[in-house]
Amino acid sequence: RNKSDKEFLENLENKIIENIENNSFSVHDLSKSFGMSRTSLYMKLKNLVDLSPQDFIIRTKLKHAKNLLIKGELSIKEVAYSSGFSNPKYFSTSFKKFYSQTPSGFIDSLKK
């Protein structure tokens, strides 16, 4: 990846984090804020990180959630809501899919 691709991905992540507590923030909102069509955003992300825009949003929210879990100040449920997930069960399922362990398993592994 070149510098402009890296900056593009960072800007996307920052935009998602800025809107993290808005759980209705969508791919449409993201592409609009970058002046791109959904299709061109999809193509660009697929080429750069092999993720759909929706998966990129989820991955960014999960990275944020992981940092919150590391801080250890919030319950898993609070982390889910603070990371833009409206459903803690969906959060746990997504977390497990991306990190191969549940949020509680991740917390336990931090304590070791």
N, CA, C and O atoms as a GROMACS GRO file, in nm:
protein
  448
    1ARG      N    1   0.083  -0.120   0.000
    1ARG     CA    2   0.000   0.000   0.000
    1ARG      C    3   0.087   0.125   0.000
    1ARG      O    4   0.189   0.132   0.068
    2ASN      N    5   0.045   0.223  -0.077
    2ASN     CA    6   0.121   0.347  -0.078
    2ASN      C    7   0.068   0.443   0.029
    2ASN      O    8  -0.029   0.414   0.098
    3LYS      N    9   0.135   0.557   0.041
    3LYS     CA   10   0.101   0.654   0.146
    3LYS      C   11  -0.042   0.704   0.134
    3LYS      O   12  -0.112   0.717   0.235
    4SER      N   13  -0.087   0.734   0.013
    4SER     CA   14  -0.223   0.788  -0.001
    4SER      C   15  -0.329   0.683   0.032
    4SER      O   16  -0.435   0.716   0.084
    5ASP      N   17  -0.301   0.556   0.000
    5ASP     CA   18  -0.394   0.448   0.039
    5ASP      C   19  -0.403   0.437   0.190
    5ASP      O   20  -0.511   0.421   0.247
    6LYS      N   21  -0.286   0.445   0.254
    6LYS     CA   22  -0.280   0.436   0.399
    6LYS      C   23  -0.358   0.550   0.463
    6LYS      O   24  -0.435   0.529   0.558
    7GLU      N   25  -0.338   0.670   0.410
    7GLU     CA   26  -0.410   0.788   0.462
    7GLU      C   27  -0.561   0.773   0.440
    7GLU      O   28  -0.641   0.809   0.526
    8PHE      N   29  -0.597   0.721   0.324
    8PHE     CA   30  -0.738   0.700   0.293
    8PHE      C   31  -0.802   0.608   0.397
    8PHE      O   32  -0.910   0.637   0.449
    9LEU      N   33  -0.735   0.496   0.427
    9LEU     CA   34  -0.787   0.401   0.525
    9LEU      C   35  -0.795   0.463   0.664
    9LEU      O   36  -0.892   0.441   0.737
   10GLU      N   37  -0.692   0.541   0.700
   10GLU     CA   38  -0.693   0.608   0.830
   10GLU      C   39  -0.808   0.708   0.838
   10GLU      O   40  -0.876   0.716   0.941
   11ASN      N   41  -0.830   0.784   0.730
   11ASN     CA   42  -0.940   0.880   0.727
   11ASN      C   43  -1.075   0.811   0.739
   11ASN      O   44  -1.165   0.860   0.808
   12LEU      N   45  -1.088   0.697   0.672
   12LEU     CA   46  -1.212   0.619   0.683
   12LEU      C   47  -1.234   0.576   0.828
   12LEU      O   48  -1.344   0.590   0.883
   13GLU      N   49  -1.128   0.522   0.889
   13GLU     CA   50  -1.139   0.476   1.028
   13GLU      C   51  -1.176   0.592   1.120
   13GLU      O   52  -1.260   0.578   1.208
   14ASN      N   53  -1.111   0.708   1.099
   14ASN     CA   54  -1.139   0.824   1.183
   14ASN      C   55  -1.284   0.868   1.169
   14ASN      O   56  -1.348   0.903   1.268
   15LYS      N   57  -1.336   0.867   1.047
   15LYS     CA   58  -1.475   0.906   1.022
   15LYS      C   59  -1.570   0.809   1.094
   15LYS      O   60  -1.671   0.851   1.151
   16ILE      N   61  -1.537   0.681   1.091
   16ILE     CA   62  -1.620   0.580   1.159
   16ILE      C   63  -1.616   0.603   1.310
   16ILE      O   64  -1.719   0.597   1.377
   17ILE      N   65  -1.496   0.628   1.364
   17ILE     CA   66  -1.481   0.652   1.508
   17ILE      C   67  -1.556   0.778   1.550
   17ILE      O   68  -1.621   0.780   1.655
   18GLU      N   69  -1.548   0.884   1.468
   18GLU     CA   70  -1.622   1.008   1.497
   18GLU      C   71  -1.772   0.980   1.512
   18GLU      O   72  -1.840   1.045   1.590
   19ASN      N   73  -1.820   0.884   1.436
   19ASN     CA   74  -1.964   0.852   1.437
   19ASN      C   75  -1.995   0.724   1.512
   19ASN      O   76  -2.102   0.665   1.494
   20ILE      N   77  -1.902   0.680   1.595
   20ILE     CA   78  -1.911   0.545   1.653
   20ILE      C   79  -2.038   0.524   1.736
   20ILE      O   80  -2.093   0.413   1.738
   21GLU      N   81  -2.084   0.627   1.804
   21GLU     CA   82  -2.202   0.603   1.888
   21GLU      C   83  -2.332   0.621   1.812
   21GLU      O   84  -2.440   0.604   1.868
   22ASN      N   85  -2.323   0.654   1.684
   22ASN     CA   86  -2.440   0.665   1.599
   22ASN      C   87  -2.458   0.529   1.530
   22ASN      O   88  -2.398   0.505   1.426
   23ASN      N   89  -2.539   0.441   1.588
   23ASN     CA   90  -2.548   0.308   1.530
   23ASN      C   91  -2.630   0.302   1.402
   23ASN      O   92  -2.652   0.195   1.346
   24SER      N   93  -2.677   0.420   1.354
   24SER     CA   94  -2.741   0.418   1.223
   24SER      C   95  -2.645   0.471   1.114
   24SER      O   96  -2.684   0.486   0.998
   25PHE      N   97  -2.520   0.498   1.154
   25PHE     CA   98  -2.417   0.540   1.057
   25PHE      C   99  -2.392   0.422   0.962
   25PHE      O  100  -2.358   0.312   1.005
   26SER      N  101  -2.409   0.448   0.832
   26SER     CA  102  -2.408   0.338   0.736
   26SER      C  103  -2.300   0.354   0.630
   26SER      O  104  -2.230   0.455   0.625
   27VAL      N  105  -2.290   0.253   0.546
   27VAL     CA  106  -2.199   0.257   0.431
   27VAL      C  107  -2.233   0.378   0.344
   27VAL      O  108  -2.144   0.446   0.293
   28HIS      N  109  -2.362   0.404   0.330
   28HIS     CA  110  -2.407   0.519   0.251
   28HIS      C  111  -2.351   0.649   0.310
   28HIS      O  112  -2.299   0.734   0.236
   29ASP      N  113  -2.362   0.666   0.442
   29ASP     CA  114  -2.310   0.786   0.508
   29ASP      C  115  -2.159   0.797   0.490
   29ASP      O  116  -2.106   0.906   0.466
   30LEU      N  117  -2.092   0.685   0.502
   30LEU     CA  118  -1.946   0.683   0.489
   30LEU      C  119  -1.903   0.723   0.348
   30LEU      O  120  -1.817   0.809   0.331
   31SER      N  121  -1.963   0.661   0.248
   31SER     CA  122  -1.925   0.693   0.110
   31SER      C  123  -1.959   0.838   0.078
   31SER      O  124  -1.883   0.906   0.008
   32LYS      N  125  -2.073   0.886   0.128
   32LYS     CA  126  -2.114   1.024   0.103
   32LYS      C  127  -2.013   1.123   0.164
   32LYS      O  128  -1.980   1.224   0.102
   33SER      N  129  -1.966   1.094   0.284
   33SER     CA  130  -1.874   1.186   0.350
   33SER      C  131  -1.738   1.192   0.279
   33SER      O  132  -1.659   1.282   0.305
   34PHE      N  133  -1.710   1.096   0.192
   34PHE     CA  134  -1.586   1.098   0.114
   34PHE      C  135  -1.612   1.134  -0.032
   34PHE      O  136  -1.522   1.127  -0.116
   35GLY      N  137  -1.737   1.172  -0.061
   35GLY     CA  138  -1.772   1.211  -0.198
   35GLY      C  139  -1.755   1.098  -0.298
   35GLY      O  140  -1.720   1.120  -0.413
   36MET      N  141  -1.781   0.976  -0.252
   36MET     CA  142  -1.766   0.860  -0.339
   36MET      C  143  -1.902   0.790  -0.351
   36MET      O  144  -1.990   0.805  -0.265
   37SER      N  145  -1.917   0.714  -0.457
   37SER     CA  146  -2.036   0.629  -0.465
   37SER      C  147  -2.009   0.505  -0.380
   37SER      O  148  -1.894   0.472  -0.351
   38ARG      N  149  -2.116   0.438  -0.342
   38ARG     CA  150  -2.100   0.314  -0.264
   38ARG      C  151  -2.016   0.213  -0.341
   38ARG      O  152  -1.934   0.141  -0.284
   39THR      N  153  -2.038   0.210  -0.473
   39THR     CA  154  -1.966   0.114  -0.557
   39THR      C  155  -1.816   0.143  -0.560
   39THR      O  156  -1.735   0.052  -0.549
   40SER      N  157  -1.780   0.271  -0.576
   40SER     CA  158  -1.636   0.300  -0.581
   40SER      C  159  -1.570   0.278  -0.444
   40SER      O  160  -1.455   0.237  -0.437
   41LEU      N  161  -1.645   0.305  -0.336
   41LEU     CA  162  -1.591   0.276  -0.202
   41LEU      C  163  -1.572   0.125  -0.187
   41LEU      O  164  -1.470   0.080  -0.135
   42TYR      N  165  -1.670   0.049  -0.232
   42TYR     CA  166  -1.662  -0.097  -0.225
   42TYR      C  167  -1.539  -0.147  -0.301
   42TYR      O  168  -1.461  -0.227  -0.249
   43MET      N  169  -1.523  -0.099  -0.426
   43MET     CA  170  -1.411  -0.145  -0.510
   43MET      C  171  -1.277  -0.110  -0.445
   43MET      O  172  -1.185  -0.192  -0.440
   44LYS      N  173  -1.267   0.013  -0.396
   44LYS     CA  174  -1.141   0.059  -0.336
   44LYS      C  175  -1.106  -0.023  -0.211
   44LYS      O  176  -0.992  -0.066  -0.194
   45LEU      N  177  -1.203  -0.044  -0.124
   45LEU     CA  178  -1.176  -0.122  -0.002
   45LEU      C  179  -1.146  -0.267  -0.034
   45LEU      O  180  -1.058  -0.328   0.027
   46LYS      N  181  -1.218  -0.322  -0.129
   46LYS     CA  182  -1.195  -0.461  -0.170
   46LYS      C  183  -1.050  -0.477  -0.218
   46LYS      O  184  -0.983  -0.574  -0.185
   47ASN      N  185  -1.004  -0.379  -0.298
   47ASN     CA  186  -0.866  -0.382  -0.349
   47ASN      C  187  -0.762  -0.363  -0.239
   47ASN      O  188  -0.659  -0.431  -0.238
   48LEU      N  189  -0.789  -0.272  -0.147
   48LEU     CA  190  -0.691  -0.239  -0.044
   48LEU      C  191  -0.684  -0.340   0.070
   48LEU      O  192  -0.576  -0.383   0.109
   49VAL      N  193  -0.800  -0.378   0.124
   49VAL     CA  194  -0.800  -0.462   0.243
   49VAL      C  195  -0.887  -0.587   0.232
   49VAL      O  196  -0.906  -0.660   0.329
   50ASP      N  197  -0.940  -0.610   0.112
   50ASP     CA  198  -1.026  -0.726   0.086
   50ASP      C  199  -1.143  -0.736   0.183
   50ASP      O  200  -1.178  -0.844   0.229
   51LEU      N  201  -1.202  -0.620   0.214
   51LEU     CA  202  -1.321  -0.617   0.298
   51LEU      C  203  -1.427  -0.534   0.228
   51LEU      O  204  -1.395  -0.440   0.155
   52SER      N  205  -1.553  -0.568   0.250
   52SER     CA  206  -1.661  -0.482   0.202
   52SER      C  207  -1.666  -0.360   0.294
   52SER      O  208  -1.615  -0.367   0.406
   53PRO      N  209  -1.726  -0.251   0.251
   53PRO     CA  210  -1.738  -0.134   0.340
   53PRO      C  211  -1.806  -0.170   0.472
   53PRO      O  212  -1.765  -0.122   0.578
   54GLN      N  213  -1.910  -0.253   0.467
   54GLN     CA  214  -1.978  -0.293   0.591
   54GLN      C  215  -1.884  -0.367   0.686
   54GLN      O  216  -1.883  -0.342   0.806
   55ASP      N  217  -1.805  -0.459   0.630
   55ASP     CA  218  -1.710  -0.533   0.714
   55ASP      C  219  -1.600  -0.441   0.766
   55ASP      O  220  -1.550  -0.458   0.878
   56PHE      N  221  -1.561  -0.343   0.685
   56PHE     CA  222  -1.460  -0.246   0.729
   56PHE      C  223  -1.513  -0.165   0.848
   56PHE      O  224  -1.441  -0.140   0.944
   57ILE      N  225  -1.639  -0.124   0.839
   57ILE     CA  226  -1.701  -0.050   0.951
   57ILE      C  227  -1.702  -0.137   1.076
   57ILE      O  228  -1.666  -0.091   1.185
   58ILE      N  229  -1.744  -0.262   1.061
   58ILE     CA  230  -1.750  -0.353   1.176
   58ILE      C  231  -1.610  -0.375   1.233
   58ILE      O  232  -1.591  -0.372   1.355
   59ARG      N  233  -1.512  -0.398   1.145
   59ARG     CA  234  -1.375  -0.420   1.193
   59ARG      C  235  -1.323  -0.299   1.270
   59ARG      O  236  -1.257  -0.313   1.373
   60THR      N  237  -1.353  -0.178   1.219
   60THR     CA  238  -1.309  -0.057   1.287
   60THR      C  239  -1.375  -0.044   1.424
   60THR      O  240  -1.310  -0.008   1.522
   61LYS      N  241  -1.504  -0.072   1.430
   61LYS     CA  242  -1.575  -0.068   1.559
   61LYS      C  243  -1.517  -0.170   1.656
   61LYS      O  244  -1.506  -0.144   1.776
   62LEU      N  245  -1.480  -0.288   1.603
   62LEU     CA  246  -1.425  -0.394   1.689
   62LEU      C  247  -1.285  -0.356   1.740
   62LEU      O  248  -1.251  -0.387   1.854
   63LYS      N  249  -1.206  -0.289   1.656
   63LYS     CA  250  -1.074  -0.243   1.701
   63LYS      C  251  -1.092  -0.144   1.816
   63LYS      O  252  -1.019  -0.148   1.916
   64HIS      N  253  -1.190  -0.055   1.800
   64HIS     CA  254  -1.221   0.042   1.905
   64HIS      C  255  -1.265  -0.032   2.033
   64HIS      O  256  -1.220  -0.001   2.143
   65ALA      N  257  -1.352  -0.130   2.015
   65ALA     CA  258  -1.402  -0.209   2.128
   65ALA      C  259  -1.287  -0.281   2.200
   65ALA      O  260  -1.283  -0.287   2.323
   66LYS      N  261  -1.196  -0.334   2.122
   66LYS     CA  262  -1.082  -0.407   2.179
   66LYS      C  263  -1.000  -0.314   2.270
   66LYS      O  264  -0.957  -0.354   2.378
   67ASN      N  265  -0.979  -0.189   2.223
   67ASN     CA  266  -0.907  -0.092   2.306
   67ASN      C  267  -0.982  -0.061   2.434
   67ASN      O  268  -0.921  -0.047   2.540
   68LEU      N  269  -1.114  -0.051   2.425
   68LEU     CA  270  -1.195  -0.027   2.545
   68LEU      C  271  -1.187  -0.145   2.641
   68LEU      O  272  -1.181  -0.126   2.763
   69LEU      N  273  -1.186  -0.266   2.587
   69LEU     CA  274  -1.175  -0.385   2.672
   69LEU      C  275  -1.039  -0.389   2.742
   69LEU      O  276  -1.029  -0.429   2.858
   70ILE      N  277  -0.934  -0.347   2.670
   70ILE     CA  278  -0.800  -0.345   2.728
   70ILE      C  279  -0.795  -0.246   2.845
   70ILE      O  280  -0.733  -0.273   2.948
   71LYS      N  281  -0.861  -0.131   2.829
   71LYS     CA  282  -0.866  -0.032   2.938
   71LYS      C  283  -0.936  -0.088   3.061
   71LYS      O  284  -0.901  -0.056   3.174
   72GLY      N  285  -1.036  -0.174   3.037
   72GLY     CA  286  -1.102  -0.244   3.146
   72GLY      C  287  -1.195  -0.161   3.234
   72GLY      O  288  -1.224  -0.200   3.346
   73GLU      N  289  -1.242  -0.046   3.183
   73GLU     CA  290  -1.327   0.039   3.266
   73GLU      C  291  -1.477   0.013   3.245
   73GLU      O  292  -1.559   0.056   3.326
   74LEU      N  293  -1.511  -0.057   3.138
   74LEU     CA  294  -1.652  -0.079   3.106
   74LEU      C  295  -1.685  -0.228   3.101
   74LEU      O  296  -1.597  -0.312   3.078
   75SER      N  297  -1.811  -0.260   3.124
   75SER     CA  298  -1.855  -0.399   3.109
   75SER      C  299  -1.859  -0.430   2.958
   75SER      O  300  -1.855  -0.339   2.875
   76ILE      N  301  -1.868  -0.557   2.925
   76ILE     CA  302  -1.875  -0.598   2.784
   76ILE      C  303  -1.997  -0.534   2.717
   76ILE      O  304  -1.989  -0.488   2.604
   77LYS      N  305  -2.108  -0.532   2.788
   77LYS     CA  306  -2.230  -0.471   2.735
   77LYS      C  307  -2.208  -0.322   2.706
   77LYS      O  308  -2.248  -0.273   2.601
   78GLU      N  309  -2.144  -0.251   2.800
   78GLU     CA  310  -2.116  -0.108   2.782
   78GLU      C  311  -2.019  -0.086   2.665
   78GLU      O  312  -2.034   0.009   2.588
   79VAL      N  313  -1.922  -0.174   2.652
   79VAL     CA  314  -1.827  -0.165   2.541
   79VAL      C  315  -1.902  -0.182   2.408
   79VAL      O  316  -1.876  -0.110   2.312
   80ALA      N  317  -1.994  -0.277   2.404
   80ALA     CA  318  -2.073  -0.300   2.283
   80ALA      C  319  -2.144  -0.173   2.241
   80ALA      O  320  -2.135  -0.130   2.126
   81TYR      N  321  -2.216  -0.112   2.335
   81TYR     CA  322  -2.291   0.011   2.304
   81TYR      C  323  -2.197   0.126   2.270
   81TYR      O  324  -2.225   0.204   2.178
   82SER      N  325  -2.086   0.138   2.342
   82SER     CA  326  -1.990   0.247   2.318
   82SER      C  327  -1.918   0.232   2.185
   82SER      O  328  -1.858   0.327   2.135
   83SER      N  329  -1.925   0.113   2.127
   83SER     CA  330  -1.858   0.088   2.000
   83SER      C  331  -1.957   0.087   1.884
   83SER      O  332  -1.923   0.045   1.773
   84GLY      N  333  -2.078   0.134   1.910
   84GLY     CA  334  -2.175   0.149   1.802
   84GLY      C  335  -2.253   0.024   1.768
   84GLY      O  336  -2.315   0.016   1.662
   85PHE      N  337  -2.252  -0.075   1.857
   85PHE     CA  338  -2.334  -0.194   1.834
   85PHE      C  339  -2.462  -0.176   1.913
   85PHE      O  340  -2.458  -0.143   2.031
   86SER      N  341  -2.576  -0.198   1.850
   86SER     CA  342  -2.702  -0.181   1.922
   86SER      C  343  -2.744  -0.310   1.990
   86SER      O  344  -2.843  -0.313   2.064
   87ASN      N  345  -2.670  -0.418   1.965
   87ASN     CA  346  -2.706  -0.547   2.020
   87ASN      C  347  -2.579  -0.616   2.074
   87ASN      O  348  -2.494  -0.657   1.996
   88PRO      N  349  -2.567  -0.630   2.208
   88PRO     CA  350  -2.447  -0.693   2.266
   88PRO      C  351  -2.420  -0.835   2.216
   88PRO      O  352  -2.304  -0.875   2.205
   89LYS      N  353  -2.526  -0.910   2.185
   89LYS     CA  354  -2.506  -1.046   2.135
   89LYS      C  355  -2.441  -1.041   1.996
   89LYS      O  356  -2.349  -1.119   1.968
   90TYR      N  357  -2.487  -0.952   1.911
   90TYR     CA  358  -2.427  -0.935   1.778
   90TYR      C  359  -2.282  -0.889   1.792
   90TYR      O  360  -2.195  -0.932   1.716
   91PHE      N  361  -2.257  -0.801   1.889
   91PHE     CA  362  -2.120  -0.756   1.916
   91PHE      C  363  -2.031  -0.876   1.950
   91PHE      O  364  -1.922  -0.891   1.893
   92SER      N  365  -2.077  -0.960   2.042
   92SER     CA  366  -1.996  -1.076   2.082
   92SER      C  367  -1.970  -1.171   1.966
   92SER      O  368  -1.859  -1.222   1.950
   93THR      N  369  -2.073  -1.194   1.885
   93THR     CA  370  -2.058  -1.280   1.767
   93THR      C  371  -1.957  -1.223   1.669
   93THR      O  372  -1.872  -1.295   1.618
   94SER      N  373  -1.967  -1.094   1.642
   94SER     CA  374  -1.874  -1.027   1.550
   94SER      C  375  -1.732  -1.029   1.604
   94SER      O  376  -1.637  -1.053   1.530
   95PHE      N  377  -1.719  -1.004   1.734
   95PHE     CA  378  -1.588  -1.002   1.798
   95PHE      C  379  -1.522  -1.139   1.782
   95PHE      O  380  -1.404  -1.149   1.746
   96LYS      N  381  -1.599  -1.243   1.807
   96LYS     CA  382  -1.546  -1.379   1.796
   96LYS      C  383  -1.506  -1.411   1.652
   96LYS      O  384  -1.405  -1.477   1.628
   97LYS      N  385  -1.586  -1.364   1.557
   97LYS     CA  386  -1.556  -1.389   1.417
   97LYS      C  387  -1.423  -1.324   1.375
   97LYS      O  388  -1.344  -1.385   1.303
   98PHE      N  389  -1.400  -1.202   1.422
   98PHE     CA  390  -1.279  -1.130   1.382
   98PHE      C  391  -1.156  -1.169   1.464
   98PHE      O  392  -1.046  -1.175   1.409
   99TYR      N  393  -1.173  -1.195   1.593
   99TYR     CA  394  -1.058  -1.219   1.681
   99TYR      C  395  -1.046  -1.364   1.729
   99TYR      O  396  -0.958  -1.395   1.809
  100SER      N  397  -1.134  -1.450   1.682
  100SER     CA  398  -1.132  -1.592   1.719
  100SER      C  399  -1.143  -1.618   1.869
  100SER      O  400  -1.103  -1.724   1.917
  101GLN      N  401  -1.198  -1.522   1.941
  101GLN     CA  402  -1.230  -1.545   2.082
  101GLN      C  403  -1.341  -1.448   2.123
  101GLN      O  404  -1.358  -1.342   2.064
  102THR      N  405  -1.414  -1.487   2.225
  102THR     CA  406  -1.523  -1.402   2.272
  102THR      C  407  -1.464  -1.282   2.347
  102THR      O  408  -1.348  -1.287   2.388
  103PRO      N  409  -1.542  -1.175   2.365
  103PRO     CA  410  -1.491  -1.063   2.444
  103PRO      C  411  -1.449  -1.105   2.584
  103PRO      O  412  -1.346  -1.060   2.634
  104SER      N  413  -1.528  -1.193   2.648
  104SER     CA  414  -1.489  -1.237   2.783
  104SER      C  415  -1.363  -1.322   2.779
  104SER      O  416  -1.280  -1.314   2.870
  105GLY      N  417  -1.348  -1.403   2.675
  105GLY     CA  418  -1.225  -1.481   2.658
  105GLY      C  419  -1.105  -1.390   2.639
  105GLY      O  420  -0.997  -1.417   2.691
  106PHE      N  421  -1.125  -1.282   2.565
  106PHE     CA  422  -1.018  -1.184   2.541
  106PHE      C  423  -0.978  -1.119   2.674
  106PHE      O  424  -0.860  -1.104   2.704
  107ILE      N  425  -1.078  -1.079   2.754
  107ILE     CA  426  -1.050  -1.018   2.884
  107ILE      C  427  -0.972  -1.115   2.973
  107ILE      O  428  -0.876  -1.077   3.039
  108ASP      N  429  -1.015  -1.241   2.974
  108ASP     CA  430  -0.945  -1.343   3.054
  108ASP      C  431  -0.800  -1.357   3.009
  108ASP      O  432  -0.710  -1.372   3.092
  109SER      N  433  -0.778  -1.352   2.878
  109SER     CA  434  -0.640  -1.367   2.828
  109SER      C  435  -0.553  -1.247   2.866
  109SER      O  436  -0.431  -1.260   2.875
  110LEU      N  437  -0.613  -1.132   2.890
  110LEU     CA  438  -0.537  -1.014   2.934
  110LEU      C  439  -0.490  -1.030   3.077
  110LEU      O  440  -0.386  -0.976   3.116
  111LYS      N  441  -0.568  -1.104   3.155
  111LYS     CA  442  -0.538  -1.118   3.299
  111LYS      C  443  -0.424  -1.216   3.324
  111LYS      O  444  -0.367  -1.220   3.433
  112LYS      N  445  -0.392  -1.297   3.222
  112LYS     CA  446  -0.288  -1.399   3.242
  112LYS      C  447  -0.149  -1.340   3.234
  112LYS      O  448  -0.050  -1.412   3.248
   0.00000   0.00000   0.00000
